[in-house]
Structures are given as C-alpha cells and as structure tokens.
Amino acid sequence: MWRSLCTAFVAASAFVSCQEDIYTIDSPEDLQEKIDAIAAEREAAKAEQGDNEELIIGTYEVGTPDCSAGWWSAFSDYFKVPTGKMLVLEFVNHGTGANNWNNWNLGVTTPDVRDGSNYSEYFVLRSDAYGWGNDKYDGGLIKQDYPDLDGDGDIWNDFRNIMQGANVVMKVDHSKAGYCYVTATATSADGQTTITETYNHPVSTADDIQAFLIADGSFMEMKKATLMPSEVAELVDYEPVALTIVNAPQSLVIGEEDFWGNAVATVYFADGSSAPVDTADVTFTVIPDLSSVGSKTIVLAYTKTKLGNNCKPITGYYILEVTSKVASIEVKNLAPALTYYYIDGAALNIPTVGFEVTATYSDGTSSVMPNANLTFTPDFANGKMSVKYDDEVSAEVAVNFVKGSYAIGAADFTNGWWTTFSPEDIEVESGKSIEMELTCYSDNIENWHTPCYILRGAQKNEYCVTRSDHFGWGAGYEGNDTKVVESDWNWDTYKPNINGSLYKVKITNNGDGTADIEVKVTYANGEEHFQNYKGLAVNSDDLYFSFVTEGSYLVVK
C-alpha cells in the first residue's frame, strides 16, 4: 500500500511539473484540489478563446523578399470561410514602392483551386482602393481614409510610404445574409499612421467562400490566420436615396402610347450601392395627356428599402416630346472633317453625337429629333451613315470612313486593364519622332477607357505609363520634377465625348534622356483638345513605345 501511495504521488508531481510553475503540491491530501484548479484554468482559457480557430499557415512568405514576383504568380494559402465565419489575416506588407498596386491584393472566390472547373471569382480587391469582379462588383462601394500627410494634394505618394513594412490586419467576413465584408487596416512600420480600406460584395449564403492573397511587385510576411464568428449580427437595411431613369423615349408621335419603351430605372441606397428596378416595383404617379403636342413629364415613385421593406417613396422623372407624325428627316454631319477608322468585321459603336437630325412632321412643323429615337448604321464601303426613323422614314449622310491597318482592344469594350497592347513595340530612335493617328471607340464609362501610352526599353523595362486623362506613373514620371504635364480638358464633358474621338499622337526621343508625348484629340462633335507629357525620363539609347487600353477599342491608321 505504501508503495502504491508513493507511485501516485510521483505521478501527480510529474503531471504538475508540465504546467506553468505556479502550483506547489504540499502533501498528497491537496492533490485533487490542485488538479481541479488546473482543469478550471484550462476551461477558462478555452471559454475566453470561444469559437476562434487558429489556422495552420503553410506559406509564410507570399512573393519574394525582393518584390520581384509579377502579377498572378505568387499566392498565399487558400483560406476557406464558411457562412457565419470571419477570416482574420495578420501580415507584414512590403512593396517596390513604384506603383500603388505593388502591395497586398486579395482574391475572394468559390472554394476550388485556381483554374479548377468550379473556380469562379467573386472579386479581386487591391490595397489602392481598386478592384474588379463578377457582375455584382461595384467599385463605388470601396471606401478608404488614406491621408494626404505632406499636403501636396496627392494621397498616393503618402500611401506608398505607409505601406512599406506596414502591419496589416485583414478581416474577410462571410455574413449569413450572403455578403462578404472586407476591412483591411494597415499601420505604418513606425506605428504613427493607420489607414483602412473597406468593401462589401454579394456571395453565396450556403457555400463556403475562399480567400487568398496575391503578390504583384510585393511581398507579404504571414503572421497569423484565425477563423472567428462573423461580426455581422444581422444584415443592415438601407433606405433608397435616389431614382434615375435612362434610355427612356425622348419623343413620341401622337397616337403612340408606350412612353416607357426600353427605359431602365436604377435605385441608389444609403450605403452607396445601386440596383436596377423591376417596373412592377415602381408606381407612375404622373402620366400626362399624350394626345397633344408638347413637352410631357413622366414621374415615378419607388417605395422599398434594400431588403424589400416598405418605406417613404422617392421619385424620379423624365421628359419626352409628343409630336405629330414624322414625314421626313434630314441629317447633318456636325464634324465633316473627322475621320472614323474601322476594321472589317468589327461591330463598331459609331457615336451619334456628331450628327444632327431634323424631323419634319405631318403638320408642317420641324424640330431637332433626339438621336436616341433613331437607328444609325455605318456604311463603310460607301462612306455613308444611314439613319432610320421607321420603315418609311430614313436618310443618309456622308461620313469619312477609312479602313485602318490594325486594332487594339475589343470592339465590345470587354478588354480589361493591361491585357491589350500594340501588336509590337515601336522603336523611337534618339533625336527622332514617330507619329500615329487612330480613332478611339469607348464605353465612355471611365476616364482611362482611352489610349494609354507606355515608354519602355527593348526588354520591357518600363520608364513610365501615361494616360490620355492627365495622369501617369513609373520612375520616369513620378519624382521627375522637370517634367511638364499640360492639357485643356473640361472634366465635366470629358467622359461623354470619348467614343469616336480622333487621336493624333506624337512621341519624340529628345536624345538627352527625356521623351515627349504630345496628343491632339478631336471629339466626334468636332471639339478639339490636347494632352502633353514633356520631359519624361527615359534611356534615349533604348526607347520603345506601345499603346495599352482598357474598356475601349483603338483602330490605328
């Protein structure tokens, strides 16, 4: 019996010695008390941790320490996030400092390997408040509080400095309501500045989502990955704040009753999101008398929140003209000197802003007819634009159509950024210039859906990239205090006039380590503007030029 008692005492002593050295067993009589205390401490720690699960990290270094990893070449582990869970990633961010996007990038996808049969991207979010995704992506929902620390009016030079060695805590919250909420908080290496970027996106309510980091001229040191309960207790509802109508008929002939046509109503909510409105959900509160000639106002109301709950109505309206029957139309080309380049087989979106159509009605009156009520069909072979009102009324006007030599981009404007370039880089010899002429067809959605210009060496080493809208980057542009950037754009009218613009581009190798890009632009309505970049830093002995474009189609002479 004495031997058994000694054995038990030794075993108990060994058990306690494996724990933190805060217990001392004074005698066999207090053994159970000490064991109970240890068990209670463990349970308390487990309760404090809750449902948090620290995940195993297999790839601690995302990218390479010299930040040489190119886009879509280096990734973190895949992290699955079930519904009702939140992934928290902690890492140190490094970048080349050359471009805003040379920092962390986040992909949120379906739970399959990249290029797998069930792989699909919900969205990709960059640290510089930019991204892309499926048809639910809305870049207007990206929010950031990036400061202008040096007061020069440019937040991005401060952003790049803050991100060097920044400690980042990124939350990817998969709410039960079917939204992914991303919050990325970066604290500068010196601990003095903290910045935050947020975004939310619809995702599956039933299936897991998958998150991973992507390097692009950047390097991330992974520190910790934790799966926690979602912080979104319930889906927040938002009131509608605005209602807009586009593509509504601008005129009707007496006797016609379809005042809605192909119109689309869009509702905007208080969180910044928007959605198309089903016509069954709107009420037409004012429908004027369509049996008399004149301007008529159509008013409609919408009375639902983002979650579909009833609320106080918001209204939208549009105006149309009721006219007599159209007897004939006459078309004027407002910019007869403008050249439209085309390539066989391309379904070009020829702009109608350069044409004015006058309608003569059955009662003898006449007025300028909205181009939206007409069908424009280019006749490239015969140099004409055919304009049709209905099966009985049409006209033609001469247009300067010229077949181009090659095209860059997609005729339906689906080309993304950094995907479509000139067929080959063009050498610009020292002391010489090259000149090019092209028509830009664009969706008119963003300023940069236009020609962009790359100056680089024979080995694709970039000096700089500049855009048509007074913006650029790269070592030859940023930090170059001697460069001159000038333009005469009216930003209120810039985007609506991109499509169909004629660009005359001149690139000059000055032979002294600098180059100039000079651009003359003629809108489809004949209005002229310029954009110049002078004194860009390059290697004059190794200079090549290339176009790159996004959301546009360039047809080069």
C-alpha positions as CSV (number, residue, x, y, z in Angstrom):
1,M,0.0,0.0,0.0
2,W,2.8,2.4,0.9
3,R,4.5,1.6,-2.5
4,S,1.2,2.4,-4.3
5,L,0.8,5.7,-2.5
6,C,4.4,6.7,-3.4
7,T,3.8,5.9,-7.0
8,A,0.7,8.0,-7.2
9,F,2.5,10.9,-5.5
10,V,5.3,10.8,-8.1
11,A,2.9,10.6,-11.0
12,A,1.0,13.7,-9.7
13,S,4.2,15.6,-9.2
14,A,5.3,14.9,-12.8
15,F,1.9,16.0,-14.2
16,V,2.0,19.3,-12.4
17,S,5.6,20.0,-13.5
18,C,4.4,20.1,-17.1
19,Q,2.3,23.1,-16.4
20,E,3.3,26.7,-15.7
21,D,5.2,26.6,-12.4
22,I,2.6,28.3,-10.3
23,Y,1.4,25.3,-8.2
24,T,3.2,23.5,-5.3
25,I,1.7,20.3,-4.0
26,D,2.4,20.4,-0.3
27,S,1.0,16.9,0.5
28,P,-1.0,14.1,-1.0
29,E,-4.1,15.5,0.7
30,D,-4.3,18.6,-1.6
31,L,-3.6,16.6,-4.8
32,Q,-7.2,16.6,-6.1
33,E,-7.6,20.3,-5.3
34,K,-4.6,21.2,-7.4
35,I,-5.7,19.0,-10.3
36,D,-9.2,20.7,-10.2
37,A,-7.6,24.1,-10.2
38,I,-5.5,23.3,-13.3
39,A,-8.6,21.9,-15.1
40,A,-10.6,25.1,-14.2
41,E,-7.8,27.3,-15.6
42,R,-7.9,25.4,-18.9
43,E,-11.6,25.7,-19.2
44,A,-11.5,29.4,-18.5
45,A,-8.9,29.9,-21.3
46,K,-11.0,27.8,-23.7
47,A,-14.1,29.9,-22.9
48,E,-12.1,33.1,-23.4
49,Q,-11.0,31.9,-26.9
50,G,-14.6,31.0,-27.7
51,D,-15.1,29.6,-31.2
52,N,-11.9,31.1,-32.6
53,E,-9.7,28.7,-34.6
54,E,-6.1,29.5,-35.3
55,L,-5.4,28.1,-38.8
56,I,-2.2,26.4,-40.0
57,I,-0.2,28.6,-42.4
58,G,1.7,26.6,-45.0
59,T,3.1,29.6,-47.0
60,Y,4.6,32.2,-44.7
61,E,6.3,34.2,-47.5
62,V,3.9,35.4,-50.3
63,G,6.1,36.6,-53.1
64,T,9.8,37.1,-52.9
65,P,11.7,39.4,-50.4
66,D,13.0,41.5,-53.3
67,C,9.4,42.1,-54.5
68,S,10.2,40.7,-58.0
69,A,7.1,38.5,-58.2
70,G,4.9,39.6,-61.1
71,W,1.1,39.6,-61.2
72,W,-0.7,36.3,-60.6
73,S,2.5,34.4,-60.0
74,A,2.7,34.2,-56.2
75,F,-0.1,33.4,-53.7
76,S,-0.8,32.7,-50.1
77,D,-2.6,29.6,-48.9
78,Y,-6.2,29.1,-49.7
79,F,-8.4,30.0,-46.7
80,K,-12.0,28.8,-46.7
81,V,-14.6,30.9,-44.9
82,P,-17.9,29.2,-44.1
83,T,-21.1,31.2,-43.8
84,G,-21.3,33.0,-40.5
85,K,-17.5,33.0,-40.0
86,M,-14.8,35.7,-40.4
87,L,-11.2,35.1,-41.5
88,V,-8.7,37.4,-39.9
89,L,-5.2,37.6,-41.6
90,E,-2.3,39.3,-40.0
91,F,0.8,40.0,-42.1
92,V,3.5,42.5,-42.8
93,N,3.3,44.2,-46.2
94,H,6.2,45.2,-48.5
95,G,6.2,46.6,-52.0
96,T,8.5,48.0,-54.6
97,G,7.2,51.5,-54.0
98,A,7.0,52.1,-57.7
99,N,3.2,51.7,-58.1
100,N,0.2,52.0,-55.9
101,W,-0.8,48.4,-56.6
102,N,2.6,46.9,-55.6
103,N,1.2,45.9,-52.2
104,W,-1.3,43.4,-51.0
105,N,-4.1,42.1,-53.2
106,L,-7.0,39.9,-52.1
107,G,-9.0,37.3,-54.1
108,V,-12.3,36.1,-52.9
109,T,-13.6,33.1,-54.9
110,T,-15.6,29.9,-54.9
111,P,-13.8,27.1,-53.0
112,D,-11.8,25.5,-55.8
113,V,-8.2,25.8,-57.0
114,R,-7.4,28.5,-59.5
115,D,-8.4,27.3,-63.0
116,G,-10.4,24.5,-61.5
117,S,-13.7,23.5,-63.0
118,N,-15.7,25.0,-60.2
119,Y,-13.4,28.1,-59.7
120,S,-15.1,31.5,-60.1
121,E,-14.1,34.9,-58.8
122,Y,-16.5,37.0,-56.8
123,F,-14.0,39.8,-56.7
124,V,-10.3,40.9,-56.6
125,L,-9.6,43.8,-54.3
126,R,-6.3,45.8,-54.4
127,S,-4.9,47.8,-51.5
128,D,-5.1,51.0,-53.6
129,A,-8.9,51.1,-53.5
130,Y,-9.3,49.4,-56.9
131,G,-10.7,46.1,-58.0
132,W,-12.8,44.0,-60.3
133,G,-15.2,41.1,-60.2
134,N,-18.3,39.3,-61.4
135,D,-21.5,41.1,-62.5
136,K,-22.2,42.0,-58.8
137,Y,-19.0,44.0,-58.5
138,D,-19.4,47.7,-57.6
139,G,-16.2,49.7,-57.3
140,G,-18.2,52.6,-55.8
141,L,-18.5,50.6,-52.6
142,I,-14.8,50.7,-52.0
143,K,-14.1,53.1,-49.2
144,Q,-10.7,54.4,-47.8
145,D,-9.5,57.0,-45.5
146,Y,-6.0,57.4,-47.0
147,P,-4.5,60.8,-45.8
148,D,-2.5,63.5,-47.5
149,L,0.2,63.8,-44.9
150,D,2.5,66.2,-46.8
151,G,-0.3,68.4,-48.0
152,D,0.7,68.3,-51.7
153,G,-2.8,67.2,-52.8
154,D,-1.7,63.7,-53.7
155,I,-2.6,60.9,-51.2
156,W,-0.8,58.1,-53.2
157,N,2.8,59.1,-52.5
158,D,1.9,59.0,-48.8
159,F,0.1,55.7,-49.3
160,R,3.1,54.0,-50.8
161,N,5.3,55.2,-47.9
162,I,2.8,54.0,-45.3
163,M,2.6,50.6,-46.9
164,Q,6.3,49.9,-46.7
165,G,6.6,47.4,-43.8
166,A,3.1,48.1,-42.7
167,N,1.4,45.7,-40.3
168,V,-1.9,44.7,-41.8
169,V,-5.0,43.1,-40.2
170,M,-7.4,42.0,-42.8
171,K,-11.0,40.8,-42.0
172,V,-12.9,38.8,-44.5
173,D,-16.4,38.4,-43.0
174,H,-18.9,35.9,-44.7
175,S,-22.2,37.0,-43.3
176,K,-25.2,34.7,-43.1
177,A,-27.1,37.1,-45.2
178,G,-24.9,36.4,-48.3
179,Y,-22.4,39.3,-48.2
180,C,-18.6,39.4,-47.9
181,Y,-17.4,42.3,-45.9
182,V,-13.7,43.2,-46.2
183,T,-11.9,45.5,-43.8
184,A,-8.1,45.9,-44.2
185,T,-6.4,48.1,-41.6
186,A,-2.7,48.9,-42.2
187,T,-0.5,50.5,-39.6
188,S,2.8,52.1,-40.7
189,A,6.1,50.4,-39.6
190,D,6.7,53.3,-37.1
191,G,3.2,52.9,-35.7
192,Q,2.3,56.6,-36.3
193,T,-0.3,56.2,-39.1
194,T,-3.2,53.8,-39.5
195,I,-5.3,53.6,-42.7
196,T,-8.4,51.5,-43.6
197,E,-10.0,50.2,-46.7
198,T,-13.4,48.5,-46.8
199,Y,-15.6,46.8,-49.4
200,N,-18.7,44.5,-49.5
201,H,-19.9,42.1,-52.2
202,P,-22.7,39.6,-52.6
203,V,-21.6,36.0,-52.2
204,S,-23.2,32.6,-51.6
205,T,-25.3,32.2,-48.4
206,A,-24.9,28.4,-48.4
207,D,-21.5,27.6,-49.8
208,D,-18.1,28.4,-48.3
209,I,-16.1,31.3,-49.9
210,Q,-12.4,31.2,-50.4
211,A,-9.8,34.0,-49.8
212,F,-6.2,34.3,-50.7
213,L,-3.5,37.0,-51.0
214,I,-1.8,37.8,-54.3
215,A,1.6,39.4,-54.8
216,D,2.3,41.9,-57.5
217,G,5.7,43.6,-57.2
218,S,5.1,43.0,-53.5
219,F,5.9,40.6,-50.6
220,M,3.9,39.6,-47.6
221,E,5.1,38.0,-44.4
222,M,2.3,36.0,-43.0
223,K,2.0,36.1,-39.2
224,K,-1.4,34.6,-38.2
225,A,-4.6,33.4,-39.6
226,T,-7.7,33.0,-37.5
227,L,-11.3,31.8,-38.2
228,M,-13.8,33.6,-35.9
229,P,-17.5,34.0,-35.7
230,S,-18.9,36.6,-38.1
231,E,-19.1,40.2,-36.7
232,V,-22.2,40.9,-38.8
233,A,-25.0,40.1,-36.4
234,E,-27.7,40.9,-39.0
235,L,-27.9,42.4,-42.4
236,V,-28.3,46.1,-42.2
237,D,-31.1,47.6,-44.2
238,Y,-30.8,50.8,-46.2
239,E,-33.2,53.4,-47.4
240,P,-33.4,54.4,-51.0
241,V,-32.0,57.9,-51.7
242,A,-32.3,58.4,-55.4
243,L,-34.0,57.1,-58.5
244,T,-32.6,57.6,-62.0
245,I,-34.1,56.7,-65.4
246,V,-32.0,56.1,-68.6
247,N,-32.9,55.1,-72.1
248,A,-36.4,56.4,-71.8
249,P,-38.0,57.6,-75.1
250,Q,-37.3,61.2,-75.8
251,S,-40.2,61.7,-78.1
252,L,-43.5,60.0,-79.2
253,V,-45.8,60.6,-82.1
254,I,-49.4,61.3,-81.4
255,G,-51.2,58.0,-81.2
256,E,-48.3,56.1,-79.6
257,E,-48.7,55.1,-76.0
258,D,-45.5,53.3,-75.0
259,F,-43.9,56.2,-73.0
260,W,-41.6,53.7,-71.2
261,G,-40.0,51.8,-74.1
262,N,-36.6,50.3,-73.2
263,A,-36.1,52.6,-70.2
264,V,-34.2,51.4,-67.2
265,A,-34.8,52.7,-63.6
266,T,-32.0,52.4,-61.1
267,V,-32.4,52.9,-57.4
268,Y,-29.4,54.1,-55.2
269,F,-29.4,53.2,-51.5
270,A,-27.9,55.0,-48.5
271,D,-24.9,52.6,-48.4
272,G,-23.8,53.7,-51.8
273,S,-25.0,50.6,-53.6
274,S,-27.4,50.5,-56.5
275,A,-29.7,48.1,-58.3
276,P,-32.0,48.0,-61.4
277,V,-35.6,48.4,-60.5
278,D,-38.3,46.0,-61.8
279,T,-41.1,48.0,-63.4
280,A,-43.5,46.1,-61.2
281,D,-42.0,47.8,-58.2
282,V,-42.4,51.4,-59.4
283,T,-45.6,53.5,-59.5
284,F,-46.2,56.0,-62.2
285,T,-47.6,58.9,-60.3
286,V,-47.9,61.4,-63.2
287,I,-48.8,60.2,-66.7
288,P,-49.6,63.3,-68.8
289,D,-52.0,63.6,-71.7
290,L,-50.2,62.1,-74.7
291,S,-52.9,63.2,-77.2
292,S,-51.5,66.7,-77.6
293,V,-48.2,68.0,-78.9
294,G,-45.7,69.4,-76.5
295,S,-43.2,68.5,-73.6
296,K,-44.5,65.9,-71.2
297,T,-43.2,65.0,-67.7
298,I,-43.4,61.4,-66.5
299,V,-43.0,60.9,-62.7
300,L,-42.5,57.6,-61.0
301,A,-42.0,56.5,-57.4
302,Y,-40.2,53.7,-55.6
303,T,-41.1,52.6,-52.0
304,K,-38.8,49.8,-51.0
305,T,-35.6,49.5,-48.9
306,K,-32.6,47.5,-49.9
307,L,-34.1,44.4,-48.2
308,G,-37.5,45.0,-49.8
309,N,-39.3,46.6,-46.8
310,N,-41.8,49.3,-47.4
311,C,-40.6,52.9,-46.8
312,K,-41.3,56.5,-47.7
313,P,-41.3,57.0,-51.5
314,I,-38.5,58.5,-53.6
315,T,-39.3,59.9,-57.0
316,G,-37.6,60.2,-60.4
317,Y,-38.8,61.8,-63.6
318,Y,-38.0,62.2,-67.3
319,I,-39.3,64.5,-70.1
320,L,-40.4,63.5,-73.6
321,E,-41.8,65.4,-76.5
322,V,-45.1,64.4,-78.1
323,T,-45.0,65.4,-81.8
324,S,-47.0,65.0,-85.0
325,K,-46.2,62.1,-87.3
326,V,-42.7,62.3,-88.8
327,A,-42.9,62.9,-92.6
328,S,-39.2,63.1,-93.3
329,I,-35.8,63.6,-91.7
330,E,-32.6,65.4,-92.7
331,V,-29.2,64.6,-91.3
332,K,-26.3,67.0,-90.8
333,N,-22.7,65.8,-90.1
334,L,-21.5,68.3,-87.4
335,A,-17.9,67.2,-87.8
336,P,-17.4,66.5,-91.5
337,A,-13.6,66.6,-91.3
338,L,-13.5,63.9,-88.6
339,T,-12.1,60.5,-89.8
340,Y,-13.6,57.3,-88.4
341,Y,-11.2,54.3,-88.8
342,Y,-12.6,50.8,-89.0
343,I,-11.5,47.2,-89.4
344,D,-13.6,44.6,-91.3
345,G,-15.8,42.6,-89.1
346,A,-15.8,44.9,-86.1
347,A,-19.3,45.9,-84.9
348,L,-18.2,49.5,-84.0
349,N,-20.2,51.7,-81.7
350,I,-20.1,54.8,-84.0
351,P,-21.0,57.8,-81.9
352,T,-24.1,59.8,-82.9
353,V,-23.1,62.9,-81.1
354,G,-21.6,64.2,-84.3
355,F,-24.9,64.1,-86.2
356,E,-27.9,66.3,-86.0
357,V,-31.2,65.1,-87.3
358,T,-34.1,67.5,-88.2
359,A,-37.5,66.0,-88.4
360,T,-40.4,67.5,-90.5
361,Y,-43.8,66.5,-89.2
362,S,-47.1,66.0,-91.0
363,D,-48.4,69.3,-89.8
364,G,-45.5,71.1,-91.5
365,T,-43.6,71.9,-88.3
366,S,-40.0,70.8,-87.8
367,S,-37.6,70.3,-84.9
368,V,-34.3,68.5,-84.0
369,M,-35.0,64.9,-83.2
370,P,-33.2,63.1,-80.3
371,N,-30.7,60.7,-81.7
372,A,-31.8,58.1,-79.2
373,N,-35.0,57.7,-81.2
374,L,-33.1,56.8,-84.4
375,T,-31.2,53.9,-85.8
376,F,-27.7,54.7,-87.1
377,T,-26.0,52.2,-89.4
378,P,-22.5,52.8,-90.8
379,D,-21.9,52.0,-94.5
380,F,-18.1,51.7,-94.5
381,A,-17.8,50.7,-98.2
382,N,-19.8,53.7,-99.5
383,G,-18.7,56.3,-96.9
384,K,-22.2,56.9,-95.6
385,M,-24.1,56.8,-92.4
386,S,-27.7,55.5,-92.8
387,V,-30.2,57.0,-90.4
388,K,-33.6,55.4,-89.9
389,Y,-36.6,56.6,-88.0
390,D,-39.1,53.8,-89.0
391,D,-39.7,51.6,-92.0
392,E,-40.9,54.6,-94.0
393,V,-38.6,57.4,-93.0
394,S,-34.8,57.3,-93.4
395,A,-31.9,59.4,-94.7
396,E,-28.2,59.2,-95.4
397,V,-25.2,61.5,-94.8
398,A,-21.6,61.4,-96.0
399,V,-19.0,60.2,-93.4
400,N,-15.2,59.9,-93.8
401,F,-14.8,56.2,-93.1
402,V,-11.2,54.9,-93.7
403,K,-10.1,51.3,-93.2
404,G,-7.3,51.1,-90.6
405,S,-4.2,49.0,-90.5
406,Y,-4.8,47.2,-87.2
407,A,-6.8,47.4,-84.0
408,I,-6.1,47.2,-80.3
409,G,-8.7,46.1,-77.7
410,A,-12.1,44.6,-78.0
411,A,-14.9,46.0,-80.2
412,D,-17.4,45.3,-77.4
413,F,-15.2,47.0,-74.8
414,T,-14.7,43.9,-72.6
415,N,-10.9,44.2,-72.5
416,G,-9.5,44.6,-69.0
417,W,-6.5,46.6,-67.9
418,W,-3.1,45.5,-69.0
419,T,-4.4,42.9,-71.4
420,T,-4.4,44.6,-74.8
421,F,-1.4,46.2,-76.3
422,S,0.1,47.3,-79.7
423,P,1.0,44.2,-81.8
424,E,4.6,45.1,-81.2
425,D,6.6,47.8,-79.6
426,I,7.8,50.6,-81.9
427,E,11.3,51.9,-81.6
428,V,11.8,55.6,-81.2
429,E,15.4,56.4,-82.2
430,S,17.4,59.1,-80.4
431,G,16.7,62.5,-81.8
432,K,13.7,61.3,-83.8
433,S,9.9,61.3,-83.5
434,I,7.1,58.9,-84.6
435,E,3.5,60.0,-85.3
436,M,0.4,57.9,-85.2
437,E,-3.3,58.5,-85.8
438,L,-6.3,56.5,-84.6
439,T,-9.9,56.5,-83.7
440,C,-10.9,55.6,-80.1
441,Y,-14.2,53.7,-79.6
442,S,-15.0,53.6,-75.9
443,D,-17.8,52.7,-73.5
444,N,-17.4,56.2,-72.0
445,I,-17.5,54.8,-68.5
446,E,-14.1,55.8,-67.1
447,N,-11.6,58.5,-68.0
448,W,-8.9,55.9,-68.7
449,H,-11.0,53.9,-71.2
450,T,-8.9,55.7,-73.8
451,P,-5.5,55.2,-75.3
452,C,-2.7,54.9,-72.7
453,Y,1.0,55.2,-73.6
454,I,3.9,53.0,-72.5
455,L,7.5,54.1,-72.8
456,R,10.0,51.3,-72.1
457,G,13.1,49.5,-73.2
458,A,13.6,46.6,-75.5
459,Q,13.4,44.2,-72.6
460,K,10.0,45.6,-71.5
461,N,11.6,47.5,-68.6
462,E,9.2,50.4,-68.1
463,Y,10.1,54.0,-67.8
464,C,6.6,55.2,-67.4
465,V,2.9,54.8,-68.4
466,T,0.8,57.8,-69.1
467,R,-2.9,58.1,-69.8
468,S,-5.0,60.3,-72.0
469,D,-6.5,62.0,-69.0
470,H,-3.6,63.9,-67.4
471,F,-2.3,61.0,-65.2
472,G,0.8,58.8,-65.2
473,W,3.2,56.7,-63.1
474,G,6.6,55.0,-63.2
475,A,10.1,56.1,-62.4
476,G,10.3,58.3,-65.5
477,Y,7.1,60.2,-64.3
478,E,6.9,60.1,-60.5
479,G,9.6,62.1,-58.8
480,N,10.6,63.7,-62.0
481,D,10.4,67.4,-61.1
482,T,11.5,68.6,-64.5
483,K,8.6,67.1,-66.5
484,V,5.8,69.2,-67.8
485,V,2.2,67.9,-67.9
486,E,-0.4,70.0,-69.6
487,S,-3.9,69.6,-71.0
488,D,-7.1,71.6,-71.6
489,W,-9.7,69.0,-70.7
490,N,-13.1,70.0,-69.5
491,W,-13.7,67.2,-67.0
492,D,-17.4,67.8,-66.9
493,T,-17.6,66.8,-70.6
494,Y,-14.6,64.5,-70.9
495,K,-16.1,61.0,-70.5
496,P,-19.3,61.5,-72.5
497,N,-17.2,62.5,-75.6
498,I,-14.5,59.8,-75.6
499,N,-16.3,57.5,-78.1
500,G,-15.4,58.2,-81.7
501,S,-12.6,60.7,-80.9
502,L,-9.7,61.1,-83.3
503,Y,-6.3,60.9,-81.6
504,K,-3.1,62.2,-83.2
505,V,-0.1,61.1,-81.1
506,K,3.5,62.2,-81.5
507,I,6.3,60.6,-79.5
508,T,9.7,62.3,-79.5
509,N,13.0,60.9,-78.3
510,N,14.9,64.1,-77.4
511,G,18.2,62.3,-77.2
512,D,19.0,63.8,-73.8
513,G,17.5,61.2,-71.5
514,T,14.0,62.6,-71.9
515,A,11.0,62.0,-74.2
516,D,7.8,63.8,-75.0
517,I,4.3,62.6,-75.7
518,E,2.0,65.1,-77.5
519,V,-1.6,64.2,-78.2
520,K,-4.2,66.2,-80.2
521,V,-7.8,64.9,-79.7
522,T,-10.9,65.8,-81.8
523,Y,-14.2,64.7,-80.4
524,A,-16.9,63.4,-82.7
525,N,-18.7,66.7,-82.4
526,G,-15.6,68.5,-83.8
527,E,-14.4,69.9,-80.5
528,E,-10.6,69.9,-80.1
529,H,-8.3,69.3,-77.1
530,F,-4.7,68.4,-76.3
531,Q,-2.8,66.4,-73.7
532,N,1.0,66.7,-73.4
533,Y,3.7,65.0,-71.4
534,K,7.1,66.6,-71.8
535,G,10.5,65.7,-70.3
536,L,9.7,62.1,-69.3
537,A,12.9,60.4,-68.1
538,V,14.0,57.6,-70.4
539,N,17.1,55.9,-71.8
540,S,17.4,57.6,-75.1
541,D,19.5,54.8,-76.5
542,D,16.8,52.2,-75.7
543,L,13.4,53.7,-76.2
544,Y,10.3,51.9,-77.4
545,F,6.6,52.9,-77.5
546,S,3.4,50.9,-77.1
547,F,-0.3,51.5,-76.7
548,V,-2.3,49.8,-74.0
549,T,-6.1,50.3,-73.5
550,E,-9.0,49.1,-71.3
551,G,-12.7,49.3,-72.0
552,S,-12.0,50.7,-75.4
553,Y,-11.1,49.7,-79.0
554,L,-8.4,51.6,-80.9
555,V,-8.3,51.4,-84.7
556,V,-5.0,52.7,-85.9
557,K,-4.4,54.3,-89.3
